[in-house]
Amino acid sequence: MRICPTCGRSHDDGVEVCPYDETPLTATQRETDFLNPDEVLGAYRVLGKIAVGGMGVIYRAEHVRLGRKVALKVLRQELLERTDILHRFFEEARAVNEIGHPNIIDIIDFVEDFQSNPPRVYMVMELLVGQDLAARIDSVGPLDPEEAVAVARQATDALIAVHRAKILHRDLKPENIFLCRREEGPPIVKLLDFGVAKTFGERQKVGITDPGTAVGTPEYMAPEQVLGRDLDDRTDVYALGLVLYDMLTDSVPFQSERYGEVLVMQVKDIPEPISTRRRRGKPVPPRLEQLVMRCLEKDPAQRYQSMRELRAALDDALVLDGADAPSLAPAPTPPAPEPVELQPLPPELAAGTEPDEPLPTARRRYVLLGLAASVIAGSLVAIFSLTGSSSRGTSPLTKASRPDARAAIPPSPRPDAAAVAAVAADRGPAPDLAAPKVKRPGGKKKGGKKTKPGLEGTVDPFNP
């Protein structure tokens, strides 16, 4: 088996040139690169092979005495002669241990055994149970937006810690994001493979890889990474945007049979919108699509400026009802006012008092009561007027003399029945009486709005 030194892909021994990037395949996988089951390597017994990569082979193993299950990443034999590869391999282990985050694979030990035959260099890692994100996408196709955001949140949490240590991953892709299965709850995300990680900022002078080196996987490389320019947090932001794009569409935005063409597209081409590329599954919320497309801006200044900023945006990425809405909960509606209970009018007031046009029930009651009051008032005026025409010739009453005057008025003859009936029925003018009319004390109405019966202490929600 031959390994491409550029892309790390494995090919059959008869293949001379990598069909993907046209690199001559000078590196050949040796038989001594592989370990057999039950073979002991240091303190560990090999149980089986997990995967083969460009730099080495990963095995499942267990501690001979303690029985603890681990993973061994063993460097290929021919790479032991390259000091740059040895340095990168060691820096990967050191960087992961320095970060120390629950969403990053834990590296337990690093061993360089040049005395064994053949010599071995390997790292001991925690054994993860589950599948990588690439296998998950291959098995189910485009992920639901909720699952994609859940994976991205955990990956972002890990990358916040990575960047705090002044380290860039530089090779974010679904194959390097592992979904650890557990008995209950969603899987735990673990970032893998810091083999091409790079330090930046104050630590740039002790970088894991040489400055200006364009390394990584072409489909997940940022434009500045392709061009060999200075890198920072926003380089990993771009790569994580590509991973999100892959999760939501089951594809990467830029694909070609040639390595160089993919790199050119990363620099120049605009990705197709997720909403048109996604062929099946739930629709992607507009906020989430906008988030991904912002991550994929060619100019780093137009992207999210840090993983922490991207993490905050992911928290609102699934909101569906507008840019300013905090949640999907409907606004509470004001309670309806209690119904008004109306009492029926007495029969003697209800007869013959209906207006020409129908009125609302509450208003009808007040009109009828007003008419009844007018009838009673007219009767009293007539009585006082008739009384004033007696032989004593009583003068009009004032407020001060009202009590005494009322006491001095003697009984008067009963007024004419026909005149009283005419006033009471309000069908004609008052009788022509000689004495002047008496002004009723207290007859002036006081101002003020009258409260409707049954609504005391309440507020009309539509007209407060």
DRENDO-1510 file (C-alpha; in Angstrom, 1 decimal, always signed):
<recs>
REC; n; res; u; v; w
REC; 1; MET; +0.0; +0.0; +0.0 .
REC; 2; ARG; +1.2; +3.5; -0.9 .
REC; 3; ILE; +0.5; +6.7; +0.9 .
REC; 4; CYS; +0.3; +10.1; -0.8 .
REC; 5; PRO; +2.7; +12.5; +1.0 .
REC; 6; THR; +0.5; +15.5; +0.1 .
REC; 7; CYS; -3.1; +14.4; +0.9 .
REC; 8; GLY; -2.3; +11.3; +3.0 .
REC; 9; ARG; -4.6; +9.1; +1.1 .
REC; 10; SER; -3.8; +5.4; +0.8 .
REC; 11; HIS; -3.5; +3.7; -2.6 .
REC; 12; ASP; -2.7; +0.2; -3.9 .
REC; 13; ASP; +0.9; -0.7; -4.6 .
REC; 14; GLY; +0.4; -0.5; -8.4 .
REC; 15; VAL; -0.7; +3.2; -8.3 .
REC; 16; GLU; +2.3; +5.5; -9.2 .
REC; 17; VAL; +0.6; +8.9; -9.0 .
REC; 18; CYS; -2.1; +10.1; -6.7 .
REC; 19; PRO; -5.2; +10.5; -8.9 .
REC; 20; TYR; -6.5; +13.3; -6.6 .
REC; 21; ASP; -3.5; +15.7; -6.5 .
REC; 22; GLU; -1.1; +14.2; -9.0 .
REC; 23; THR; +1.6; +13.7; -6.5 .
REC; 24; PRO; +4.1; +10.8; -7.2 .
REC; 25; LEU; +3.6; +8.1; -4.6 .
REC; 26; THR; +7.1; +7.5; -3.4 .
REC; 27; ALA; +6.1; +6.5; +0.1 .
REC; 28; THR; +5.2; +2.8; +0.5 .
REC; 29; GLN; +3.4; +1.3; +3.6 .
REC; 30; ARG; +5.8; -1.3; +5.0 .
REC; 31; GLU; +4.8; -4.6; +6.5 .
REC; 32; THR; +6.6; -3.6; +9.7 .
REC; 33; ASP; +4.2; -0.6; +10.0 .
REC; 34; PHE; +1.4; -3.0; +11.1 .
REC; 35; LEU; +1.0; -4.7; +14.4 .
REC; 36; ASN; -0.7; -8.0; +14.8 .
REC; 37; PRO; -3.3; -8.8; +17.4 .
REC; 38; ASP; -1.9; -9.9; +20.8 .
REC; 39; GLU; +1.4; -8.2; +19.9 .
REC; 40; VAL; +2.8; -6.3; +22.9 .
REC; 41; LEU; +4.0; -2.7; +22.5 .
REC; 42; GLY; +5.5; -1.4; +25.7 .
REC; 43; ALA; +2.9; -1.9; +28.4 .
REC; 44; TYR; +0.1; -2.5; +26.0 .
REC; 45; ARG; -1.3; -5.5; +24.1 .
REC; 46; VAL; -2.8; -4.9; +20.7 .
REC; 47; LEU; -6.4; -5.9; +20.2 .
REC; 48; GLY; -7.0; -4.8; +16.6 .
REC; 49; LYS; -6.6; -2.1; +14.0 .
REC; 50; ILE; -9.0; +0.9; +14.0 .
REC; 51; ALA; -7.8; +3.1; +11.1 .
REC; 52; VAL; -4.9; +3.8; +8.8 .
REC; 53; GLY; -3.8; +7.4; +8.1 .
REC; 54; GLY; -1.0; +9.3; +6.3 .
REC; 55; MET; +1.2; +9.5; +9.4 .
REC; 56; GLY; +0.5; +6.2; +11.0 .
REC; 57; VAL; -1.9; +3.5; +12.2 .
REC; 58; ILE; -4.3; +3.6; +15.1 .
REC; 59; TYR; -5.0; +0.4; +17.1 .
REC; 60; ARG; -7.3; -0.6; +19.9 .
REC; 61; ALA; -5.2; -2.0; +22.8 .
REC; 62; GLU; -5.3; -2.6; +26.6 .
REC; 63; HIS; -2.8; -2.2; +29.4 .
REC; 64; VAL; -1.2; -5.6; +30.1 .
REC; 65; ARG; -1.5; -5.4; +33.9 .
REC; 66; LEU; -4.4; -2.9; +34.5 .
REC; 67; GLY; -6.6; -4.0; +31.7 .
REC; 68; ARG; -7.5; -0.4; +30.7 .
REC; 69; LYS; -8.6; +0.0; +27.1 .
REC; 70; VAL; -6.8; +2.6; +25.1 .
REC; 71; ALA; -6.0; +3.7; +21.5 .
REC; 72; LEU; -2.4; +3.6; +20.2 .
REC; 73; LYS; -1.4; +6.0; +17.4 .
REC; 74; VAL; +1.8; +4.5; +16.0 .
REC; 75; LEU; +4.0; +6.5; +13.6 .
REC; 76; ARG; +5.0; +4.9; +10.3 .
REC; 77; GLN; +8.5; +3.5; +10.1 .
REC; 78; GLU; +9.9; +5.5; +7.2 .
REC; 79; LEU; +8.8; +8.8; +9.0 .
REC; 80; LEU; +11.0; +8.1; +11.9 .
REC; 81; GLU; +13.9; +9.4; +9.9 .
REC; 82; ARG; +12.3; +12.8; +9.5 .
REC; 83; THR; +12.9; +15.2; +12.4 .
REC; 84; ASP; +10.1; +17.6; +11.3 .
REC; 85; ILE; +7.6; +14.8; +11.4 .
REC; 86; LEU; +8.8; +13.6; +14.8 .
REC; 87; HIS; +8.6; +17.2; +16.1 .
REC; 88; ARG; +5.1; +17.6; +14.8 .
REC; 89; PHE; +4.0; +14.2; +16.3 .
REC; 90; PHE; +5.3; +15.2; +19.7 .
REC; 91; GLU; +3.8; +18.7; +19.5 .
REC; 92; GLU; +0.4; +17.2; +18.9 .
REC; 93; ALA; +0.6; +15.3; +22.1 .
REC; 94; ARG; +1.9; +18.3; +24.1 .
REC; 95; ALA; -0.6; +20.7; +22.7 .
REC; 96; VAL; -3.6; +18.4; +23.5 .
REC; 97; ASN; -2.4; +17.9; +27.1 .
REC; 98; GLU; -1.9; +21.6; +27.5 .
REC; 99; ILE; -5.4; +22.4; +26.4 .
REC; 100; GLY; -7.1; +19.8; +28.6 .
REC; 101; HIS; -10.7; +20.1; +27.6 .
REC; 102; PRO; -13.5; +17.5; +27.8 .
REC; 103; ASN; -14.4; +18.0; +24.1 .
REC; 104; ILE; -10.8; +17.1; +23.0 .
REC; 105; ILE; -9.4; +13.6; +23.0 .
REC; 106; ASP; -7.2; +12.9; +26.0 .
REC; 107; ILE; -3.6; +11.8; +25.2 .
REC; 108; ILE; -2.3; +9.8; +28.1 .
REC; 109; ASP; +1.3; +9.1; +27.2 .
REC; 110; PHE; +3.9; +9.7; +24.5 .
REC; 111; VAL; +6.6; +7.0; +23.9 .
REC; 112; GLU; +9.8; +7.1; +21.8 .
REC; 113; ASP; +11.4; +3.6; +21.8 .
REC; 114; PHE; +14.4; +3.6; +19.4 .
REC; 115; GLN; +15.9; +0.6; +21.1 .
REC; 116; SER; +13.2; -1.9; +20.1 .
REC; 117; ASN; +13.4; -3.8; +16.8 .
REC; 118; PRO; +11.9; -2.2; +14.8 .
REC; 119; PRO; +12.0; +1.2; +16.7 .
REC; 120; ARG; +8.5; +2.6; +17.6 .
REC; 121; VAL; +7.2; +6.0; +18.3 .
REC; 122; TYR; +3.6; +6.2; +19.5 .
REC; 123; MET; +1.1; +8.0; +21.7 .
REC; 124; VAL; -1.4; +6.5; +24.0 .
REC; 125; MET; -4.9; +8.0; +23.8 .
REC; 126; GLU; -8.3; +7.4; +25.4 .
REC; 127; LEU; -10.4; +4.9; +23.5 .
REC; 128; LEU; -13.5; +6.5; +22.1 .
REC; 129; VAL; -16.7; +4.5; +21.4 .
REC; 130; GLY; -19.0; +5.7; +18.7 .
REC; 131; GLN; -18.4; +7.1; +15.1 .
REC; 132; ASP; -16.8; +10.1; +13.5 .
REC; 133; LEU; -19.0; +12.8; +12.0 .
REC; 134; ALA; -18.2; +11.7; +8.5 .
REC; 135; ALA; -19.6; +8.2; +9.1 .
REC; 136; ARG; -22.7; +9.8; +10.7 .
REC; 137; ILE; -23.3; +11.9; +7.6 .
REC; 138; ASP; -22.7; +9.0; +5.2 .
REC; 139; SER; -25.2; +6.9; +7.1 .
REC; 140; VAL; -28.1; +9.3; +7.4 .
REC; 141; GLY; -27.5; +12.0; +4.9 .
REC; 142; PRO; -28.1; +15.7; +5.8 .
REC; 143; LEU; -28.5; +16.1; +9.5 .
REC; 144; ASP; -31.4; +17.9; +11.1 .
REC; 145; PRO; -30.6; +21.5; +12.0 .
REC; 146; GLU; -31.0; +20.7; +15.7 .
REC; 147; GLU; -28.4; +17.9; +15.5 .
REC; 148; ALA; -26.0; +20.0; +13.4 .
REC; 149; VAL; -26.1; +22.9; +15.8 .
REC; 150; ALA; -25.7; +20.6; +18.9 .
REC; 151; VAL; -22.5; +19.2; +17.3 .
REC; 152; ALA; -21.2; +22.6; +16.3 .
REC; 153; ARG; -21.8; +24.0; +19.8 .
REC; 154; GLN; -19.6; +21.3; +21.4 .
REC; 155; ALA; -16.9; +21.7; +18.7 .
REC; 156; THR; -16.9; +25.4; +19.3 .
REC; 157; ASP; -16.5; +25.0; +23.0 .
REC; 158; ALA; -13.4; +22.9; +22.4 .
REC; 159; LEU; -12.0; +25.4; +19.9 .
REC; 160; ILE; -12.5; +28.3; +22.3 .
REC; 161; ALA; -10.1; +26.4; +24.7 .
REC; 162; VAL; -7.7; +25.6; +21.8 .
REC; 163; HIS; -7.5; +29.3; +20.7 .
REC; 164; ARG; -7.0; +30.4; +24.3 .
REC; 165; ALA; -3.8; +28.3; +24.3 .
REC; 166; LYS; -2.8; +30.2; +21.2 .
REC; 167; ILE; -3.1; +27.1; +19.0 .
REC; 168; LEU; -5.0; +26.6; +15.7 .
REC; 169; HIS; -6.3; +23.2; +14.7 .
REC; 170; ARG; -6.1; +23.9; +10.9 .
REC; 171; ASP; -7.6; +20.5; +9.9 .
REC; 172; LEU; -11.2; +20.7; +11.0 .
REC; 173; LYS; -13.3; +18.2; +9.0 .
REC; 174; PRO; -15.9; +15.6; +9.8 .
REC; 175; GLU; -13.3; +12.9; +10.0 .
REC; 176; ASN; -11.7; +14.7; +12.9 .
REC; 177; ILE; -14.9; +15.3; +14.9 .
REC; 178; PHE; -15.8; +12.1; +16.8 .
REC; 179; LEU; -19.3; +11.5; +18.3 .
REC; 180; CYS; -18.9; +9.5; +21.5 .
REC; 181; ARG; -21.8; +7.2; +22.2 .
REC; 182; ARG; -23.1; +7.1; +25.8 .
REC; 183; GLU; -25.9; +5.3; +27.6 .
REC; 184; GLU; -28.2; +8.3; +27.9 .
REC; 185; GLY; -28.4; +11.7; +26.2 .
REC; 186; PRO; -26.9; +13.0; +23.0 .
REC; 187; PRO; -23.3; +12.0; +22.0 .
REC; 188; ILE; -20.3; +13.8; +23.4 .
REC; 189; VAL; -18.2; +15.5; +20.7 .
REC; 190; LYS; -14.4; +15.0; +20.7 .
REC; 191; LEU; -11.9; +16.9; +18.5 .
REC; 192; LEU; -9.2; +14.6; +17.1 .
REC; 193; ASP; -5.9; +14.9; +15.2 .
REC; 194; PHE; -3.9; +18.0; +16.1 .
REC; 195; GLY; -1.1; +16.8; +13.8 .
REC; 196; VAL; -1.1; +19.9; +11.6 .
REC; 197; ALA; -2.0; +22.3; +14.4 .
REC; 198; LYS; -0.2; +25.6; +14.4 .
REC; 199; THR; +0.6; +28.1; +17.1 .
REC; 200; PHE; +0.0; +31.8; +16.5 .
REC; 201; GLY; +0.4; +35.2; +18.3 .
REC; 202; GLU; +2.9; +35.2; +21.0 .
REC; 203; ARG; +3.7; +31.5; +20.5 .
REC; 204; GLN; +4.2; +31.7; +16.8 .
REC; 205; LYS; +8.0; +31.4; +17.1 .
REC; 206; VAL; +7.6; +27.8; +18.4 .
REC; 207; GLY; +5.0; +26.7; +15.8 .
REC; 208; ILE; +4.1; +23.1; +15.3 .
REC; 209; THR; +4.5; +23.5; +11.6 .
REC; 210; ASP; +6.6; +25.9; +9.5 .
REC; 211; PRO; +5.2; +29.4; +8.9 .
REC; 212; GLY; +3.7; +29.8; +5.4 .
REC; 213; THR; +3.1; +26.1; +4.9 .
REC; 214; ALA; -0.2; +25.3; +3.3 .
REC; 215; VAL; -1.2; +22.1; +5.0 .
REC; 216; GLY; -4.6; +20.6; +5.7 .
REC; 217; THR; -7.5; +19.1; +3.7 .
REC; 218; PRO; -8.3; +21.2; +0.6 .
REC; 219; GLU; -12.1; +20.9; +0.9 .
REC; 220; TYR; -11.9; +22.4; +4.4 .
REC; 221; MET; -9.2; +25.0; +4.0 .
REC; 222; ALA; -9.6; +28.8; +4.4 .
REC; 223; PRO; -8.5; +31.1; +1.6 .
REC; 224; GLU; -5.7; +32.6; +3.7 .
REC; 225; GLN; -4.6; +29.1; +4.5 .
REC; 226; VAL; -4.4; +28.2; +0.8 .
REC; 227; LEU; -2.4; +31.4; +0.1 .
REC; 228; GLY; +0.0; +30.8; +2.9 .
REC; 229; ARG; -0.8; +34.0; +4.7 .
REC; 230; ASP; -0.9; +34.8; +8.4 .
REC; 231; LEU; -3.6; +32.7; +10.3 .
REC; 232; ASP; -5.6; +33.4; +13.4 .
REC; 233; ASP; -8.9; +32.3; +15.1 .
REC; 234; ARG; -10.9; +33.1; +12.0 .
REC; 235; THR; -9.2; +30.4; +10.0 .
REC; 236; ASP; -10.8; +27.7; +12.1 .
REC; 237; VAL; -14.1; +29.7; +12.0 .
REC; 238; TYR; -14.1; +29.2; +8.2 .
REC; 239; ALA; -13.3; +25.5; +8.5 .
REC; 240; LEU; -16.1; +25.0; +11.0 .
REC; 241; GLY; -18.5; +26.8; +8.7 .
REC; 242; LEU; -17.5; +24.2; +6.0 .
REC; 243; VAL; -18.2; +21.4; +8.5 .
REC; 244; LEU; -21.7; +22.9; +9.2 .
REC; 245; TYR; -22.3; +23.2; +5.5 .
REC; 246; ASP; -21.4; +19.5; +5.1 .
REC; 247; MET; -23.7; +18.5; +8.0 .
REC; 248; LEU; -26.7; +20.4; +6.5 .
REC; 249; THR; -26.2; +19.4; +2.8 .
REC; 250; ASP; -24.3; +16.1; +2.9 .
REC; 251; SER; -21.7; +17.8; +0.6 .
REC; 252; VAL; -18.9; +20.4; +0.6 .
REC; 253; PRO; -19.4; +23.6; -1.4 .
REC; 254; PHE; -16.3; +23.2; -3.5 .
REC; 255; GLN; -15.5; +19.8; -5.2 .
REC; 256; SER; -13.2; +18.8; -8.0 .
REC; 257; GLU; -11.2; +15.8; -9.2 .
REC; 258; ARG; -8.1; +18.0; -9.0 .
REC; 259; TYR; -6.4; +19.2; -5.8 .
REC; 260; GLY; -5.5; +22.6; -7.3 .
REC; 261; GLU; -8.9; +23.4; -8.6 .
REC; 262; VAL; -10.4; +23.0; -5.1 .
REC; 263; LEU; -7.9; +25.4; -3.7 .
REC; 264; VAL; -8.7; +28.0; -6.4 .
REC; 265; MET; -12.4; +27.7; -5.6 .
REC; 266; GLN; -11.8; +28.2; -1.9 .
REC; 267; VAL; -10.1; +31.5; -2.8 .
REC; 268; LYS; -12.5; +32.8; -5.5 .
REC; 269; ASP; -15.9; +31.1; -5.7 .
REC; 270; ILE; -19.0; +31.9; -3.6 .
REC; 271; PRO; -20.7; +28.9; -2.0 .
REC; 272; GLU; -24.2; +27.9; -3.2 .
REC; 273; PRO; -26.8; +28.7; -0.6 .
REC; 274; ILE; -27.6; +25.9; +1.7 .
REC; 275; SER; -31.4; +26.2; +1.1 .
REC; 276; THR; -30.9; +25.3; -2.6 .
REC; 277; ARG; -28.2; +22.7; -2.0 .
REC; 278; ARG; -30.1; +20.8; +0.7 .
REC; 279; ARG; -32.2; +18.2; -1.1 .
REC; 280; ARG; -34.2; +16.6; +1.8 .
REC; 281; GLY; -34.9; +16.8; +5.5 .
REC; 282; LYS; -36.2; +19.6; +7.6 .
REC; 283; PRO; -35.9; +23.2; +6.2 .
REC; 284; VAL; -32.9; +25.1; +7.6 .
REC; 285; PRO; -33.8; +28.2; +9.6 .
REC; 286; PRO; -32.8; +31.4; +7.9 .
REC; 287; ARG; -30.6; +32.4; +10.9 .
REC; 288; LEU; -28.6; +29.2; +10.7 .
REC; 289; GLU; -28.1; +29.6; +7.0 .
REC; 290; GLN; -26.9; +33.2; +7.5 .
REC; 291; LEU; -24.6; +32.0; +10.2 .
REC; 292; VAL; -22.9; +29.4; +8.0 .
REC; 293; MET; -22.6; +31.8; +5.1 .
REC; 294; ARG; -21.0; +34.4; +7.3 .
REC; 295; CYS; -18.4; +31.9; +8.4 .
REC; 296; LEU; -17.6; +31.3; +4.8 .
REC; 297; GLU; -16.8; +34.9; +3.9 .
REC; 298; LYS; -13.5; +35.1; +1.9 .
REC; 299; ASP; -12.4; +38.2; +3.8 .
REC; 300; PRO; -11.6; +37.2; +7.5 .
REC; 301; ALA; -12.8; +40.6; +8.6 .
REC; 302; GLN; -16.3; +39.7; +7.4 .
REC; 303; ARG; -16.5; +36.5; +9.4 .
REC; 304; TYR; -17.2; +36.0; +13.1 .
REC; 305; GLN; -14.1; +37.4; +14.7 .
REC; 306; SER; -13.7; +34.7; +17.3 .
REC; 307; MET; -15.0; +31.3; +18.3 .
REC; 308; ARG; -16.6; +32.9; +21.3 .
REC; 309; GLU; -18.6; +35.2; +19.0 .
REC; 310; LEU; -19.6; +32.2; +16.8 .
REC; 311; ARG; -20.7; +30.3; +19.9 .
REC; 312; ALA; -23.0; +33.1; +21.0 .
REC; 313; ALA; -24.6; +33.1; +17.5 .
REC; 314; LEU; -25.2; +29.4; +17.6 .
REC; 315; ASP; -27.4; +29.8; +20.6 .
REC; 316; ASP; -29.9; +31.8; +18.5 .
REC; 317; ALA; -29.4; +30.0; +15.2 .
REC; 318; LEU; -32.7; +27.9; +15.4 .
REC; 319; VAL; -35.0; +30.9; +16.0 .
REC; 320; LEU; -37.6; +31.0; +13.2 .
REC; 321; ASP; -39.7; +34.2; +13.8 .
REC; 322; GLY; -37.5; +37.2; +12.9 .
REC; 323; ALA; -34.1; +38.6; +13.7 .
REC; 324; ASP; -35.2; +40.4; +16.9 .
REC; 325; ALA; -37.5; +37.7; +18.4 .
REC; 326; PRO; -36.0; +36.1; +21.6 .
REC; 327; SER; -38.2; +33.1; +21.4 .
REC; 328; LEU; -41.1; +31.3; +19.6 .
REC; 329; ALA; -43.6; +31.8; +22.5 .
REC; 330; PRO; -46.7; +33.8; +21.5 .
REC; 331; ALA; -47.4; +37.1; +23.3 .
REC; 332; PRO; -50.0; +36.8; +26.1 .
REC; 333; THR; -53.5; +38.1; +25.3 .
REC; 334; PRO; -55.3; +40.4; +27.8 .
REC; 335; PRO; -58.2; +38.7; +29.7 .
REC; 336; ALA; -61.7; +39.5; +28.4 .
REC; 337; PRO; -63.9; +41.7; +30.6 .
REC; 338; GLU; -66.5; +39.9; +32.7 .
REC; 339; PRO; -70.0; +40.0; +31.1 .
REC; 340; VAL; -72.4; +42.7; +32.5 .
REC; 341; GLU; -75.5; +41.3; +34.2 .
REC; 342; LEU; -78.6; +43.6; +33.4 .
REC; 343; GLN; -81.7; +43.5; +35.6 .
REC; 344; PRO; -85.1; +43.7; +33.9 .
REC; 345; LEU; -87.1; +46.9; +34.1 .
REC; 346; PRO; -90.3; +47.0; +36.2 .
REC; 347; PRO; -93.4; +46.5; +34.1 .
REC; 348; GLU; -94.8; +49.9; +34.9 .
REC; 349; LEU; -91.6; +51.6; +33.5 .
REC; 350; ALA; -91.1; +49.3; +30.5 .
REC; 351; ALA; -94.5; +49.9; +29.0 .
REC; 352; GLY; -94.6; +52.4; +26.1 .
REC; 353; THR; -91.0; +53.6; +26.5 .
REC; 354; GLU; -89.4; +51.8; +23.6 .
REC; 355; PRO; -87.5; +54.3; +21.3 .
REC; 356; ASP; -88.2; +54.4; +17.6 .
REC; 357; GLU; -84.9; +52.6; +16.8 .
REC; 358; PRO; -83.5; +49.7; +18.8 .
REC; 359; LEU; -80.8; +50.6; +21.3 .
REC; 360; PRO; -78.2; +48.4; +22.9 .
REC; 361; THR; -79.4; +46.7; +26.1 .
REC; 362; ALA; -77.4; +48.8; +28.5 .
REC; 363; ARG; -78.3; +52.1; +26.8 .
REC; 364; ARG; -82.0; +51.2; +26.7 .
REC; 365; ARG; -82.0; +50.8; +30.4 .
REC; 366; TYR; -80.7; +54.3; +31.0 .
REC; 367; VAL; -83.1; +55.9; +28.5 .
REC; 368; LEU; -86.1; +54.3; +30.2 .
REC; 369; LEU; -84.9; +55.4; +33.6 .
REC; 370; GLY; -84.5; +58.9; +32.3 .
REC; 371; LEU; -88.0; +59.0; +30.9 .
REC; 372; ALA; -89.5; +57.8; +34.1 .
REC; 373; ALA; -87.6; +60.4; +36.0 .
REC; 374; SER; -88.9; +63.1; +33.7 .
REC; 375; VAL; -92.5; +62.0; +34.2 .
REC; 376; ILE; -92.1; +62.1; +38.0 .
REC; 377; ALA; -90.4; +65.5; +37.9 .
REC; 378; GLY; -93.2; +66.9; +35.7 .
REC; 379; SER; -95.8; +65.7; +38.2 .
REC; 380; LEU; -94.1; +67.4; +41.1 .
REC; 381; VAL; -93.8; +70.7; +39.2 .
REC; 382; ALA; -97.5; +70.7; +38.4 .
REC; 383; ILE; -98.3; +69.9; +42.1 .
REC; 384; PHE; -96.1; +72.8; +43.3 .
REC; 385; SER; -97.6; +75.1; +40.7 .
REC; 386; LEU; -101.1; +74.4; +41.7 .
REC; 387; THR; -100.4; +74.8; +45.4 .
REC; 388; GLY; -98.8; +78.2; +44.7 .
REC; 389; SER; -102.2; +79.5; +43.4 .
REC; 390; SER; -104.0; +79.2; +46.8 .
REC; 391; SER; -105.5; +82.2; +48.6 .
REC; 392; ARG; -102.5; +82.8; +50.7 .
REC; 393; GLY; -100.4; +83.8; +47.7 .
REC; 394; THR; -97.2; +82.1; +48.7 .
REC; 395; SER; -94.0; +83.6; +47.2 .
REC; 396; PRO; -91.5; +81.4; +45.4 .
REC; 397; LEU; -89.2; +79.4; +47.6 .
REC; 398; THR; -85.5; +80.0; +48.2 .
REC; 399; LYS; -82.8; +77.7; +49.6 .
REC; 400; ALA; -82.8; +79.5; +52.9 .
REC; 401; SER; -86.6; +79.6; +53.4 .
REC; 402; ARG; -87.3; +76.1; +51.9 .
REC; 403; PRO; -87.8; +74.2; +55.2 .
REC; 404; ASP; -90.1; +76.7; +57.0 .
REC; 405; ALA; -92.1; +77.5; +53.8 .
REC; 406; ARG; -92.7; +73.8; +53.3 .
REC; 407; ALA; -94.0; +73.5; +56.8 .
REC; 408; ALA; -96.4; +76.5; +56.5 .
REC; 409; ILE; -98.1; +75.4; +53.3 .
REC; 410; PRO; -101.6; +74.2; +54.2 .
REC; 411; PRO; -103.4; +71.4; +52.4 .
REC; 412; SER; -104.7; +72.5; +49.0 .
REC; 413; PRO; -107.5; +71.4; +46.9 .
REC; 414; ARG; -106.7; +68.3; +44.7 .
REC; 415; PRO; -105.6; +69.5; +41.2 .
REC; 416; ASP; -107.7; +68.8; +38.1 .
REC; 417; ALA; -107.3; +65.1; +37.3 .
REC; 418; ALA; -107.2; +65.6; +33.5 .
REC; 419; ALA; -104.3; +68.1; +33.8 .
REC; 420; VAL; -102.3; +65.8; +36.0 .
REC; 421; ALA; -102.9; +62.9; +33.7 .
REC; 422; ALA; -101.7; +64.9; +30.7 .
REC; 423; VAL; -98.5; +65.9; +32.4 .
REC; 424; ALA; -97.8; +62.4; +33.6 .
REC; 425; ALA; -98.2; +60.9; +30.2 .
REC; 426; ASP; -96.1; +63.7; +28.7 .
REC; 427; ARG; -98.6; +64.1; +25.8 .
REC; 428; GLY; -99.3; +67.9; +26.1 .
REC; 429; PRO; -98.3; +71.2; +27.6 .
REC; 430; ALA; -98.6; +71.9; +31.3 .
REC; 431; PRO; -101.9; +73.5; +32.5 .
REC; 432; ASP; -102.1; +77.3; +32.3 .
REC; 433; LEU; -101.7; +78.1; +36.0 .
REC; 434; ALA; -101.7; +81.6; +37.4 .
REC; 435; ALA; -98.9; +81.2; +40.0 .
REC; 436; PRO; -95.3; +81.2; +38.9 .
REC; 437; LYS; -93.3; +77.9; +38.7 .
REC; 438; VAL; -91.1; +77.1; +41.7 .
REC; 439; LYS; -87.5; +76.3; +41.0 .
REC; 440; ARG; -86.6; +72.9; +42.5 .
REC; 441; PRO; -83.8; +73.1; +45.1 .
REC; 442; GLY; -81.0; +70.9; +44.2 .
REC; 443; GLY; -82.3; +70.3; +40.8 .
REC; 444; LYS; -79.0; +71.0; +39.1 .
REC; 445; LYS; -77.2; +67.8; +38.0 .
REC; 446; LYS; -73.6; +67.2; +39.2 .
REC; 447; GLY; -71.0; +66.5; +36.6 .
REC; 448; GLY; -69.0; +63.3; +36.4 .
REC; 449; LYS; -68.9; +60.1; +34.3 .
REC; 450; LYS; -71.2; +57.4; +35.4 .
REC; 451; THR; -69.8; +53.9; +35.8 .
REC; 452; LYS; -71.6; +51.1; +34.0 .
REC; 453; PRO; -73.2; +48.6; +36.4 .
REC; 454; GLY; -71.1; +45.5; +36.8 .
REC; 455; LEU; -67.8; +47.1; +35.6 .
REC; 456; GLU; -66.8; +48.9; +38.8 .
REC; 457; GLY; -63.0; +48.8; +39.3 .
REC; 458; THR; -62.2; +47.2; +35.9 .
REC; 459; VAL; -60.5; +48.7; +32.8 .
REC; 460; ASP; -61.6; +48.3; +29.3 .
REC; 461; PRO; -58.6; +46.6; +27.6 .
REC; 462; PHE; -59.5; +48.2; +24.2 .
REC; 463; ASN; -60.2; +51.7; +25.5 .
REC; 464; PRO; -58.4; +52.3; +28.8 .
</recs>
